[in-house]
């Protein structure tokens, strides 16, 4: 930066201080000479000089007239300077810059266009939503449009997004729903409830996922009816998951209160409707839900109801029902029911809840005894990696001697060895298992990790990629 430019920047800073620095009230609109001087800095070819000018634009020279003057520079600047000024105008947050930024949007390309779109996120209002919405499906602009829409503030933004959903194509409806969720737009829940009945499956799923994150207890009854009205198993399952998420969030960790809102809704329904909702009740869990499901399971006069109760138990969110699943699997006469129960046991047995590792492993061993296919046995070996204990190593290691399971068992042994709090107190036994992994595994990454753990070294994924 030469001395004349430095002198100009210093003079402007001093002028701003003398004009505004001693005032208690907000600074008045800057005079034309000061605006012109700052504009000259912003247009300067020296990036350091420009940086000083942009700082004045962003934080010092106030008023909408000054904003319009600065924004009017946009089409006259080189691309790098345009990007800098767009960022300064966005930081300034004065909507007076919006017309000039919109004008630039029609003629900009590349990085300048990206900066223009993002600036509209800070400068726009509800009227800008349709313009930004179109950019969500424009090649190269989606990421910037998402950032801009997420940033928009002010009244009516969410309502404008909801209005766009009504007329948009399915792909765009999904994007708009995801944006409402990103904005945590609680006021959009009625729109999402309508979208959850959309003819397009992707739109329904996006809406139901959004409801799971944003709907409150008042949405339980409506979601229950969505489950009852679902046209296929996929739609029903997504609605059940949304209902489960609401229950988990609103109960604030109190497991036995989660199902109470749904049980209250079910109390006024027909027996057939209650039967359909048993599956959702199972996903929520807790003692009140279990009591209702066990009663339905014992109903010998209604096979459909007892079958629904069995599926509900298999949907359970934690391992508390693992012993009951074992009991039912041992007694099951139907092959399909037995498979369903064992699959559920494989899922819940190793879940990290308040059960001791020994109890979780015992249930997983029971699943291995009950498994009827190599597919189930392979899944058990994979799920064992979630139980960090020496006993788990002793359970898994022998499967390295069985060709059909050797590679998966090697990987699980290495996953267990990753936890040094388990590995180090039993180093000799782990090293013996890791020796076998090194000899048997066909996976370079697994072998690499085994060698690291034998030397008490840590592993991160990028180590292998950098080799």
GUTINU-492468 format. One record per residue: x, y, z of N, C-alpha, C, O, CB in turn; residue in three letters. Coordinates in pm, whole numbers, plus 50000, padded with zeros to 5 digits. Each point is the difference from the previous one (the first is absolute). Glycine has a CB too. Example, Ala and Ser with C-alpha at 12.3 -4.5 7.8 and 13.67 -1.06 7.14 Angstrom:
GUTINU-492468
513194943150780499115011950000500905012050000501044999850066497074988550059ala501545022249803500825011950006499235010950073500515011150017500674982649768ser
END
This chain:
GUTINU-492468
500864988150000499145011950000500895012450000500875001250086497274986550037unk501655021849777500855011849999499535010250102498924998650057501584997449702unk500325014550265499745009450107498765008549974499295003450095503144997149951unk497295002949828498825008149972498714992750035499065005950053502215005649765unk498694975450151498814991950034499884998450151498905000950055501304986949726unk500935009850284499994998750145499515012850064499254999750098502634983849891unk498555027949955499595013050053498515002049983499335005250090502925004149858unk497224986649935498565001349975499204991850100499015004850055501454999149703unk499964983650265499294991250093500055005750141499004999650072501554980749785unk500605024950183500155005950133499125012250015499385002050104502964989549908unk497605016749882499195012250004498524996750017499295006650075502405004949780unk497864978350072498594996150010499684994850140498975003550058501004991049696unk500914997250299499774994650134499945011250102499164999650090501994979349846unk499745031150051500005011250093498735008249984499415004650099503094996049895unk497085001349881498795007749976498784993350064499155006650058501845001949729unk498954978350201498904992750061500015001350151498955001550064501104982549746unk501145015650247500105001250146499555013850046499245001250096502664982349904unk498575027049929499645013650039498525002649981499375007350077502935000149864unk497154986549951498595002549970499074992750094498975005450042501654998149723unk499744983850269499054991550069500494994650133499204995650083499944998549698unk502165006150241500564992850114499545005050133499924992150095502015003649767unk497765017250151499635005450131498515000250022499535004050106502505009849888unk497184981749904498555000450014499494988150078500484988849984499355023749802unk499194990150298499354989050071498924993949913499824987950000500675023050222unk498774997549704498954995249911500634993049880501195002049974497285016650099unk500774973149852500524993449881500495010449901499435010949993499024969750042unk502595016449886500555009749907498995004049894499154992149960503104998350080unk497855021949917499125005049896500454994849864501064993949989498465026850148unk499664981849760500384996049866501305006849959500175012050022497424984449919unk503324996050001501295005649961499835009949886499094998749919502064980250155unk499735031049919499915009849892500534994249869500674989749999499565029050168unk499464988349723500344994849868501504998549980500464990349938497495020449975unk502824998750140501444999149984500574987750068500884993249946499225031650041unk499404972350133500494988350073499624987249928500814990849988499015021950228unk498934986549734499574988349925500864998149876500404988849967497265014450117unk502645007949847500824999149880501424995350034500594992149926498055026049969unk501904986650218501354996050039500064985150032500944993149960499475030050130unk498574972049982499964985750031499814992049872500594989349983498465015650246unk500125000349680499784993149873501294998849921500264989849936497395018750059unk503165001950011501294999549931500894989150057500714993149927499115031450026unk500134973950178500794989450063499524986249956500804991249971499625023850226unk498274983449800499414987049964500374996349856500174988249969497935015950191unk502025005849753500314997549859501494999449972500414997449887497485013950056unk502934990850158501455000349980500524986249958499444989750036500755028850135unk500894981649751500584987449953500824993050107500274988049989499785021549782unk500354997650332500794994250110499064993350100499115006550055502705011249915unk498404969450054499064992650085500025004850144498974999450068501334981049784unk500855024650196500065005150136499195012850014499325002250101502934987549927unk497835018949870499215012250000498514996449996499195005650074502685007149811unk497794977850024498604995649992499514994850134498875003050040501454991449719unk500504998050309499614994450130499645011150098499034998750075502454981549885unk499295030650039499675011350086498695006349963499195003450087503215000649945unk497374997749838498745005649955498824991250034498945004950040502285006349778unk498944975750165498914990650030499665000150148498844998450038501884987249770unk500275016350275499745000950144499125012250030499114999350085503104989449965unk498065022649880499175011950018498574997249953499045004150065502995010749905unk497834978549917498684996649948499234991550100498825002350026502064998949739unk499814988950289499334990350087499585006250134498914997450049502434984549842unk499535026250166499805003650141499875014850030499535003650108501714976249939unk499165029049862500145013950042499055009849931499245006950068503094987749976unk497705006049825499235010249929498544995749991499664990549929502385016349937unk497095000150208498644995350019499005006349904500295010049933500284986350304unk498234997649760498885005949929499684993349868500904995249930499685025750178unk498124978749857499594993349876500525006949874500274993349900497704999250220unk502185020849883500535006949881501434995649973500394997849885498115021950161unk502294979150062501374995249984500004985649949500814996349915499975019050270unk498294976749868499894986049955499764999349850500644992349929498475001150296unk499945014949726499684999949857501205004649917500254994849891497345009650163unk503155005249999501185004849927501064989149990500604998149895498935025150183unk500684969850032500994989249998499554988749908500804994649923499905011350311unk498014990549774499494989149918500065003349851500174991149917498335002350272unk501385019549779500065004249861501364997549938500145000049877498145017150173unk502744980950033501344997149950500124985949940500894997449920499995018450251unk498244975349868500154985849968500304997349852500974993049971497495002350217unk500755009949719500274996549858501285006349945500464996249892497095001950077unk503045011350103501195007149952501304993550047501085003849955497575017250043unk501264969350094501184994450063500494987349931499244993249931499985016750284unk502054987149806500554987249956499404988950086499565002750112502615008349812unk497814976550027499354989050075500464998750145499174998450090500634989849694unk501495012450240500494998650138499455011050090499634997550115502454991649798unk497885023250034499465011150078498494998750018499475003750104502385010949810unk497474980149984498554997650015499714990450114499115002550081500595001549674unk501064985250251499804990050106500225006550137499234997650093501514983949751unk500315026750168500275006750127498895009450039499595000350116502814997849839unk497105009749949498935009550031498704992950034499265004450087501835012349761unk498624972450083498794992250032500054995250145498995000750072500814992149687unk501365002350285500144995650138499825011550097499394998350106502134983749818unk499025029850042499865011750088498555004750007499515003550108502855003249837unk496964993349942498595004049999499144990150079499075004050070501275006949707unk499994976250212499274990050078500235002450149499074999250080501134984149731unk501055019450226500305002950140499325012650049499645001150117502524987549855unk497665021149939499335012550033498534997450031499415006350088502205006449765unk497804977850073498644995750028498915009949965498904999050053502074987850123unk499315022649736499035010349962499304995649871500644998149897500755020250213unk497294980149898499234995449885500045009849884499604996449889498924991350266unk501955024449867500095009749890500934995249889499925004749887499635013650277unk501344972349869500924994649900499364989349912500574996049899501305009050257unk496964990449882499404988449934499775001849850500344991049923498585003950293unk500505016449738499775001249855501274998649917499994993549895498105021350158unk503004991249993501254999149925500554985850001500574995449901499925028650155unk499344969150057500494986250009499174991049910500544991049935500255013050301unk497914998249759499154992249910500355002649854499994990849918498185009850254unk502135011849796500405003449864501284992649962500134994949889498785027750134unk502044976850071501254993049973499764985049981500694993549921500545023850213unk497794977249940499714985849989499654996049857500324989049956498885011350280unk500145008949691499594996949863501164999549902499854994849889497995016050162unk503324994549989501105001049905501294993750049501004999949928497965020749992unk501054973950201501244995050058500204985249969499074992849964500745024150219unk501434978949831500374986149976501024995750106500605008450067498964994049684unk500634984550263501074994550082499975004650145498945000150063502394998949734unk499835004850255500125003750141499215012550033499495001450112502764988149891unk497635019549902499225012250024498534996450019499325005550086502325008249778unk497884977150054498604995750014499784993350135498985002350066500844994749684unk501114994850292499894993550132499915010450110499154999050089502144981149826unk499595029850079500015010550103498715008249996499505004350103503014996749884unk496965001049893498755007649984498844992750066499215006050073501655003749713unk499044977450186498914992050058500105000150152499005001950069500934983549726unk501275012450257500174999550146499705013650064499465000550110502274981549862unk498615029049959499715013250055498495002050014499555006750093502565002249803unk497114985450012498555001350009499444993450126498925003750047500984996849704unk500824989850304499574994050125500005009950115499184999050092501714979449827unk500035031250077500065010250105499145012149968499595007350091502714985049962unk497425010049819499305012249959498554997749960499245009549985502954999149940unk497424978750057498684997049946498904999750104500255000550120500884986849707unk497635011950123498834998450085499104989549935500434992649911499715031550174unk498614975249958499114989649949499825000849849499744989949935499105010150284unk501285012349724499775001649856501124993949916499824997649880498925023250171unk502414976750011501134994449928499924984749992500744993849924500645025750149unk497744974550006499934985350008499744993549865500724990649965498445011950267unk499865002149688499804993349870501245000549911500294990449928497305015650087unk503145005149989501215001349918501064989950045500624993349917498885031250045unk500704974650168501004990750053499574985549981500834991149980499875026350187unk498004980349839499484986449984500364994449862500364988349987497755017150170unk501795003049741500334995549864501474995849990500344991349920497905024149989unk502614990750172501434997049995500334986450061501084994649978499375029850031unk498614970150068500234987050064500144988749898500594989650029498145018450169unk500734994149683500094989749896500875004849884499954994249891497794997250175unk503035019149956500915005049896501384994250023500545000950111498145020549867unk501894972649920501324993850012501035010150050500135010949944499294973149871unk501295012550288501055008550053499545010250101500845006650062500284990149728unk497585004950230499495010450090499314994450124499715007550093500035007049710unk499994972450199499214994450109500615002650137499315004450092499904978149751unk502095014850171500665001550130499895014350052499745002250118501834979449821unk498645028149973499915014150041498565003950032499765007650094502244997649764unk497054989650065498595003250026499554994150133499255006450074500324994149679unk500894987450279499694993950129500545008750114499305002650098500754974449798unk501205027650090500605008550103499225013050014499785004650112502474985349841unk497345016049936499275012650004498634998550066499625007950086501594999249707unk498044982650165498664998050055500074996650148499175004650079500024987649697unk501805000050263500164996650142500255012550082499575000750116501324976849821unk499805032350007500385012250072498895010350006499995008350091502334987649839unk496745003849976498965010349993499315002150134499694990450071499975003749690unk500095018550272499325003350124498845009549973499965006649897502174990150232unk496945003849965498875009049986498694992549992499984987849984501505028349902unk497454991150127498674993949998499654994949860500355006049899498965009250288unk499994973849812499464995049874500924991249918499594995049896499095025150105unk502574977850045500934991849921499494985749992499914994349891502025020450179unk497754979450044499554986150002498684998249925499804990049931501375006850288unk497955013049794498734999349927500235000449850499334993149923499515018150269unk502124996949766500325000849857500574986849950499674995649890500765029050133unk500424968950057500544986949963498884989649991499994991849908502195014050203unk496884994749984498874990749997499145002249875499514990449941500485009050311unk499845013349708499225002949879500684994249876499324995449909499815025650199unk502194979449889500734994449887499824984949989499954994549890501725024050133unk498224974850092499834985450002498744995949924499974989549936501245009550285unk497755009149787498714996449941500054998849848499244992449940499665019150251unk502024996049746500035000149853501274993949942500104998549878498485021850130unk502384976350075501304995349951499934985449952499104992550039502025023450120unk499834980549758500164986049957500494991750118500565005650095499935001549666unk499324979650236500364991750116501435001850049500245000950121498124983049797unk502615016749990501405001450041500195012950079500725000250100500044986749699unk498615023850156500125012950067499234999950132500435006250097499845005349680unk498594981650227499244999150126500864993750108499985004550115497864993749757unk502904991550093500884993550098501055009950051500255000750120499384977049767unk500975029750023501035009750041499425010850091500635004150098500594991649686unk497595008950184499365010450081499654994850139500145007150100498955003349691unk500454977250215499704994050131501284999050084499995003050119498084983949780unk503015008750038501274999050071500465013650050500605001050108500014979249752unk499135030350064500365013550044499155004550117500515006550092500204998849676unk498024991550231499155003450115500504993350126499995005950108498054996749739unk502414984950139500564992950115501305006750045500225001850120498734976649800unk501905025249984501265006750035499755013350070500785004050087500324985149716unk497835017650162499635012650065499244997750130499655009550071500265001349704unk499834976550256499194996250116498695008050002499645006450099502454987850032unk497235005249755498785007949979498804992950062499254993249931501725016349857unk498874992150342498894993450072498665003849939499074991949998502305008150213unk498525012449741498735004649944499654993249868498915002049947501485019650165unk500534970449834499734993049874499434986050021499744992949903502105020249994unk497964982750227499524986450029498694996949926499894989049946501215012350278unk497905007749771498784996749924500294997049853499374991149941499355023450215unk502224992849784500364997349860500674986449987499754992749903500525031950057unk500574971850137500654986949995499004988850019500144989349940501965021050148unk496894992049993498954989850016499284997549868499694988649967500025018250274unk500035003849685499394998449867500964992749906499604991249925499045029950110unk502644982849970501004993749911500204985450034500404992249913500725029750063unk498614974250149500164986050040498974991049931500114987750006500785020050214unk498124998349714499014992349924500215001649850499134996249921499245006650268unk502765002649771500295002749860500034987049918500324989350052501005031150017unk498354980749806500014988249912501424995249974500214988349967497685019649927unk503095001050119501394996449975500654994650127499965006550104500185011149715unk500474970650173500564993550118501145008150062500095001050123499284977049779unk501495027850015501135007750053499525012150079500575003550103500834989049703unk497545014050145499445011550071499414995550134500205006650102499305004949678unk499774977450218499404994850125501084997150104499885003850117498224986349751unk502965003250088501074996250093500675012550057500265000750120500114977949753unk499915031350041500635012450048499105007250100500485005150101500744997149680unk497494998050191499065006750091499914992850134499985006350105498715001749697unk501274978850193499914992350124501285001450083499935001050122498524982849764unk502695016250048501255002150072500015013950065500465001650113500754983049727unk498285025250088499915013550056499065000750118500295006650100500205002549675unk498384984250215499054999650112500634993550123499785004450112498314994649726unk502704990650139500684993550112500925009350074500194998650121499674980249756unk500715030950052500935009450063499325012350058500535006350091501194985649752unk497105011750104499415012950041498644999350066499675008750080501585000649737unk497954980650151498654999550056500044997450150500894993050050498244998849729unk499925013750293499904998050144498904990250034499474993349911501385029850125unk498794975950092498954990550043498695001749924499254990449980501805009650245unk498685012449733498755002449927499984992849865498944998349940500865023850173unk501384973649839500064993149873499804985050010499894993249898501615024550028unk498464977050197499904985550018498724994449938500054990049929501275012250282unk497545004249816498734995049947499995000249847499524990649936499325017650271unk501705002449735500005001149854500924989549937499684994349897499835030350123unk501634973150044500904989649948499384986150016500184991349915501805023250141unk497314983650054499324987150019499024997549886499894988749951500365013550299unk499045008149708499064998349889500734998349867499514993349910498805020350216unk502864992549862500804997649879500414985349992500024994249891500825029550116unk499484970450107500354985750003498794991749957500134990749921501555013350264unk497174999549866498784992549966499645001449852499454990849939499745012550297unk501125008549708499625002649860501104996549901499805001449879498735016850204unk502614977149965501144997149912499614990049892499314990250027502275014550162unk498884998049688499634991649887500924988149980499674990649927499385029649967unk502124980050170500934988849987500854999050125499995008850085500044993849664unk500724986350260500804997350120501105010450021500325003550114499194972349856unk501075029149920501075009950012499495013050060500625005650090500534984149712unk497715015050149499415012450053499634998350147500195009050082498944996749689unk500334982550262499634997450140501234999950090499985005550110498044981249811unk503045007150032501234999150081500605013950024500455002950110499974974149797unk499605031449989500555013550016499165008150099500555007650080500354991449685unk497794999550229499145007250095500224995050142499995007850095498314995549723unk501914983750197500304994450132501305005550055500105003350119498664975949820unk502255021949976501295005350044499885014650041500625004350098500554979749750unk498045023750078499785014050036499345001050137500385008350083499424997849674unk499204985550265499314999950128500974996150113499945005650109497904988649774unk503034996250090501004995850098500945011650037500315002050117499574974549792unk500575031049990500905011250026499355010750085500635005650090500504989849693unk497605007450190499275009750082499924995250144500235007750093498434999649707unk501004980050218499874994550135501325000550075500045003650118498134981549800unk502915011350015501325000150065500415014150038500565002150108500084977749762unk499095029950044500415013850026499165006250113500555006550089500164995749671unk497984995850235499145006750097500054993850138499715006650099498824999449713unk501864981250196500084993450131501255004150076500094997850121498644982949786unk502245025450025501225005150063500704989450085500385002550114498595020249888unk501184965449939500754989450066499184991350094500514989950049501415024849933unk496834988750046499164992150089499294989249918498935002349944500745017550213unk500954968649837499554989449910498544996250023499264997949904503074993650089unk497275007650133498664994950028498895010349978498834996950021502224988050143unk499305027349794498965009849965499885002049849499105006949953501325004650265unk500484982449707500035002449855498704996349930499525007349914502914988650094unk497004992750032498854994849926498685005950046498974997549936502294981650032unk498735028550139498745004750057499165008249902498794997849994502325002150227unk499465009649702499155007449905499354990949895498835001949966502655017850068unk499274970449915499414990949901498954991250065498954997649941503185002649928unk498144994950250499004991750069498725007850025498904994449994502954992750115unk498285025749918498815008550020499195001049872498774999650002502455013450174unk499484988449711499325000649869499334986649970498874999649952502815017449965unk499024972150110499484986649970498774996650083499164992149957503145000949984unk497605012850177498884996850089498645002849935499014993550034502475011650161unk498475004449714498735003449937499804993549865499115004049925500985017250195unk500724968849848499934993749867499364986250004499804994250107502235018549830unk497664982349945499454986549989501104989850025501195003449999497055004549837unk501364979550187500994989550024500884997849878501204997450013497224991850147unk501015011849720500804998449879501055010949988501154997349963496914991849925unk501565023350144500955011149993501104998350105501175002749973497005012349942unk501444980650202501014997650105501004989449955501205001250026497115004950149unk501194983849757500884989349952501045005549902501184996650009496964986850022unk501435025049876500915005849903501085008550068501145000449955497014999649876unk501485006650277500935009150068500934993050099500885006350058497415011549916unk501544969250046500884992750091501465000749955500905001050083497204983649972unk502125014949815501375000449948500705013050039501164999950042498134985449766unk499995025950178500565012950040500245000650150500995005650046497845005249762unk500264983350266500144999650146501274992450040500695003950094496804997149931unk502804988249902501214992350028501275008049974500984998650072497774980849872unk501235029149953501175008249971500285010050111501155003950022498394993449735unk499425006950313500155009950107500524993550128500895005550065497255008049834unk501324974950136500484992650117499515005350133499145008850005502834985849862unk498595000150242499605003850134498994990350060499334992749928501095030850010unk499494976450195499134990450069498525001349965499354989849980502295010650202unk497805011849809498575000849962499724993949863498984993449980500845027350157unk501104981549768499834994149867500124984950006499244992849935501685028049961unk500044974350183500214985550010498774993050058499654989049958502815015050071unk496915002450066498814994050062498904998049895499364989449996501225021450225unk499194999149696498974999249897500374989449896499154992349956500295032050079unk501844975349927500454990549897499934985750052499614991049925501895026649979unk498884980150219499934986450057498554995250007499724988249976502365016350158unk497025004549897498574996450003499534995849861499274990249984500345025950207unk500814991449709499624996849863500654986949955499384992149928500365032350021unk501484973350093500724987849963499304987550054500044989349939502115023750059unk497234988550116499334988650065498594997649948499334990750044502035013950158unk498185003949705498644998949949499924988649898500375001849884499245023050154unk499924963750005499914988249912498815000649907499914992249905501214994550272unk497955022449851498785001049919500195008949877499145000449912499534995950296unk502435010949787500235009449889501424998149949500915006850047497425010050048unk501894974149811501344997349948500685012449941501215001750013498044975149942unk499985031849980500595012149941500555009250109501055006149984497344992349822unk500895002350304500445008650110501264994450067500945007550028496684999650010unk502414979949987501194994150063501205000749907501135001750046497404983150087unk501255013849735501105001249904500555014349998501215002049992497774979749868unk500125028250149500445014050004500785002750127500965007749998497054999149866unk501584987150246500715001850127501404994049993500965005650055496854994050068unk502314989049808501324993949984500945009249921501165001950037497774975149971unk500545028749884500805009449923500375012350082501095005549985497794986549807unk500205012250295500275011650086501174997450093500865008650018496734997649971unk502454981950069501134996450087501315000049921501055003850053497414982350089unk501475009849734501214999549916500455013949957501115001649950498194976049970unk499845032450100500375013949970500615007150121500365011749989497814988849842unk501954992850283500345006750125501305007949990500954995649935497874986250187unk501245030149942501165008849981501204997050088501055006249982497335010749955unk501514973950157501144997150088500054985150031499144992349956500705030850145unk501184972949976500234985850026499234994250117500214988550037501985015149868unk496935004250154499264994950116499124988149966499684992050088500365030950005unk499564975749780499114988949962500784987949950499404990149958498855026649984unk503084983950061500804988949946499634986550062499824990449925502035025850034unk498044982650175499624986950057498634995249951499794988149979501575017550222unk497705003949780498674996349953500084995249854499284990749963499665026250195unk501914989249762500174995649862500574985849995499594992049916500765031850013unk500594973350161500564986450007498914990150035499884989549937502355019750132unk496974994150029498914991250045499024997249887499624988549978500625020650255unk499375001249695499044998549892500604992449882499314992249934499595029050138unk502404981149901500664993149889500094985050028499814991849909501515029050039unk498974975650175500074985950037498654993149986499934988149970501935017450187unk497075002149866498654994149996499355001049863498974993749976500805012150263unk500825001949671499375002749870499874987349917500964992549985499965030750021unk497894974649940499754988849911500165003949854500334991849915498124998750255unk501305022149803500065005049864501425004549967500605007750074496984999449939unk502964988049875501395003249962500195015049977501025005650040499174971749856unk498835029250041500115014349973500015008050130500765009650015498064987149765unk500324999350317499975006850129501334998350073500515009450061497014987049953unk503034991849980501274997450068501125008649939500815005750073498454970649978unk500775024649817501015008349935499845014750040500985006850029499104977249778unk498685020750196499725013850038500505002750141500605010550026497394989749824unk501774990650242500415001750139501524999650015500575007950076497284981649995unk502815001649857501464999150009500655012349938500985005250052498894969749940unk499595029749896500515012349939499905011750098500935008150012498404983549760unk499555009250298499825010850099500984998450115500555009950050497034991749888unk502634986150105500954997450109501415004249960500735005950079497844975050001unk501825016049797501335003949951500155015250002501075005350029499014974149825unk498835027550115500055014749998500105005950139500835008950024497844990749769unk500514995750302499935006850130501004994850102500385007350091497244996549864unk502834983650031500874994150103501245008450028500305002250118498894975549811unk501555027149970501235007350029499825015150018500995007250017500174975349857unk497595022550122499805014550012500615005150130499894993750105497995004749759unk502775013350126500685005650117498995007950084499815012049981502394989349891unk497164991650220499065006450092500524997950142501214999650021496824996749820unk501095002550256500474998950139500264985650044500194997550119498525023249930unk501314969849857500304986250036501514997750002500715005849917497114986849982unk502694999450192501444997050002500434992749873499194993549934500735005350317unk501375002449716500534993349881499744984950004499694994049897502085023750087unk498364976350134499824985550011498584995949962499804989749936501945009750245unk497285008549859498614997049968499765001549849499344991749938499935016150292unk501275002749713499835002349856500644988749921499424995249902500565029750136unk501204970750005500684989249929499254986850015499914992249905502275019450130unk497274985950082499224987750022498834999349903499714989549943500955010550299unk498665011449739498865000349907500464998049856499304993749921499495021750236unk502384989949809500504998149864500404985549976499824994749890500985029150108unk499754969650105500314985749989498734991849983499994990149927502065013450214unk496895000649927498714993249983499535001349856499454990649941499965013950301unk500805007349703499625002149860500784990649909499444994749903500025029350146unk501824973749980500804990949919499464985850011499984992749901502045021950131unk497554981550086499424986650018498714998549921499694989249949501335009650277unk498225012249765498704999449933500085002749850499034997749928499955009550286unk502164997849740500135003749858499794988049909500444988950030501155029250035unk497724984349826499674989149908500685001649864499794991749911498035005950206unk502985012849866500665002149871501375006250022500265006450103497524996449783unk503104995350015501325006450006499885015249994500855007150053500164972649838unk497965025150044499785014449994499795005750140500575010450035498434987249735unk500194995650310499795004550138501284998750083500315008950079497274984349903unk503154996049999501234997950077501045010849965500705005050088498854970149920unk500535028249865500935010549958499635013450063500885007550043499514980449741unk498325015150222499555012550059500315000450150500355010550054497844991149773unk501684987050239500334999350142501475003250023500345007450093497864975449940unk502685011749884501435002850014500295014849976500875005850066499664970849860unk498785029349983500175014349973499515008350117500665009550042499114986449713unk499055000750299499415007550111500794998450129499925008650089497854988549805unk503004992250118500804997750120501025011150023500445002150113499254973449856unk500705031549926500995010750012499515011350090500815008350043500024986049731unk497885006150256499455010650086500144996750149499705008450085498704997149734unk502064982550213500154996050142501494999150030500654990249966497134996950034unk502765023150064501445001250020500444992350125500005005450110499985017149778unk500394964950093500454992150115500894988549954499974996049884497935010050240unk502894989049969500854988449971499144987949967500364992149912501425016850241unk497114989649914499124988649975499455000349857499774989549940499625010050303unk500405012449704499555001049861501094994949906499714993049903498835026650156unk502724984149970501114994949920500024984850002500174993649896501165027150154unk498484973650067500024985450012498824993549928500104988649955501075013850265unk497735004949769498844995049927500255000449849499634990749929498865017150257unk502125002949766500165002249856501204992649942499924994449891499015027850138unk502194977650045501274994849945499894986049939500594997949893500555015950278unk498164976649889499934986649939499404999849859500264990749923499545000550306unk499415018849738499385000349867501025003449891499714998749882498135008150224unk503374997749935501065002049900500454986749942500644999849894500115020950227unk498944968349946500384986749951498954994149907500204989149945501085007550265unk497605010549773498944995249911500055008349871499715011950003498844980950195unk501795001049690500225007549875498875009549963500255011049950501084969849974unk497425014950099498885008449959499865012750084499345009549959499534970049964unk501755020650196499895011550089501345006650030500045010150071497974979250027unk503085005349851501345004250041500245014949976500515007050089500304970149861unk498845027949932500295014049968499215009750088500535010150047499964982949717unk498255003950257499185008550086500474999550145500045010250068498024986149778unk502314991650200500504998650137501305007850018500225006150105498704971349912unk501955022449882501255007850006499705014850019500635006850081500514976249771unk497925021950073499665014250009499455003650138500345010450056499204989849698unk499614991050301499435002750133501074999650108499975008050093497854982449830unk503125000350066501124999350095500775013249999500365005250105499814969849862unk500085030349914500725012749989499185011550057500545009050064500654982349732unk497505008550180499155010550057500044999750153500035010550063498474988149734unk501514989650261500104998950145501375004750049500095006550104498304974249891unk502665016149930501355004050039500195015149991500905005550063499954972449858unk498315028650004500085014649988499835006950135500525011050022498594987249745unk500174995450323499715006050131501114996250097500004989050057497495010249901unk503465010050061501194996750078499684996950146500764992850066500555021749781unk497584990950204499634997050138499634985350017500054994750111499155028949916unk500434969849863499734985750002501264992249962500324989750059497255014649883unk503145000849959501164992849945501194999750096500594989450022498645017349751unk501135004650284501265000950075500044991150126501054994050027499145029149887unk498724975750162500074991250117500124985149964500344991750084498325025250039unk501044979849750500034986149956500844999049872499624993549903498085002150199unk503455010949902500835001649880500414986749937499944998449878500905022850221unk499574969249984500494987349946498904992749923500244994649892501395003750299unk497175001549864498904993049934499565007249872499674993649900499584997750324unk500745021749782499645007749880501064998249892499674998549882499105018250260unk502524983649898501064998549901499954986449930500304998849881501115016650255unk498224974549939499874986749941498895000149893500174994349892500644995150325unk498085017049816498905000949902500405008649881499654996949886498695000150299unk502405013949841500425008949892501024993249908500035002949881499545016850268unk501264971449907500924992149916499204992049896500384999249884501284999250307unk497264995949855499164992149909499335008949896499884996249883499714987050301unk499995028749858499425009649906501005003249889499654999949882498925009950302unk502684993149855501045003549903500244988549902500255002349881500825012850289unk498854972749880500234988349915498824997149907500204994949890501274995950289unk497315012449864498824995749926499325010849917499464997249893500244986550285unk500335028749870499185010349936500485003349860501205000649974498315008650250unk499534992949688500295004149863499795015049981500145005349890499194971950031unk500355029550188499735014449996501235007550050500404998550115497124997749922unk503095011849876501225007150033499835009150121500875001050086499774998049675unk498225007550244499745009150112499924992550132500565004550100498225010849745unk500544973450157499874991950122501384995350047500315000650119497384991949809unk503145002849979501364995650036500815011750055500684998650102499224983649720unk500035029150112500735012050045499605003850142500865003050083499285004949679unk498574992150265499525003550134500474989950103500415003750110497595007349788unk501954976250068500434989550094501455002250042500344998650117498054985249779unk502465019650008501425002250030500185012450090500834999950091499794989449689unk498625021050192500095012050083499614997050145500695004150094498795010049705unk499414978750218499524997150136500984991050076500125001250122497525001349797unk503044988650011501004991650067501145008550057500634996350098498794984749747unk500835030450090501065009050047499455011550084500695009950025500634984349771unk497425004350249499355010350082499955013549930500125010450065500644977450139unk499085011949665499855012349924498545002349967499194990750001503125006649903unk497365015250067498625003249965499834999349850500974998949925498815015850276unk498984985849755499694999249858498915010149966499025001550073501634974249922unk499545031049894498955008149941499964996749852501004995649943499285023150229unk498594983549767499804995649862501025006149904500444993449906497155004050144unk502785015149973500895006949906501424994050000500765001949905497895019150129unk501714971750073501344993950002500184990549883501025000149932499055001850317unk498914990049727500094990249892500005006949865500734996149909498124987050234unk500325027449843499895006949873501305007149963500305002149883497255000750158unk503205001050062501245007349974501184991049972501105004949971498035012850172unk500674969349865501134990749980500334998349854500914992549966498444995650241unk
END
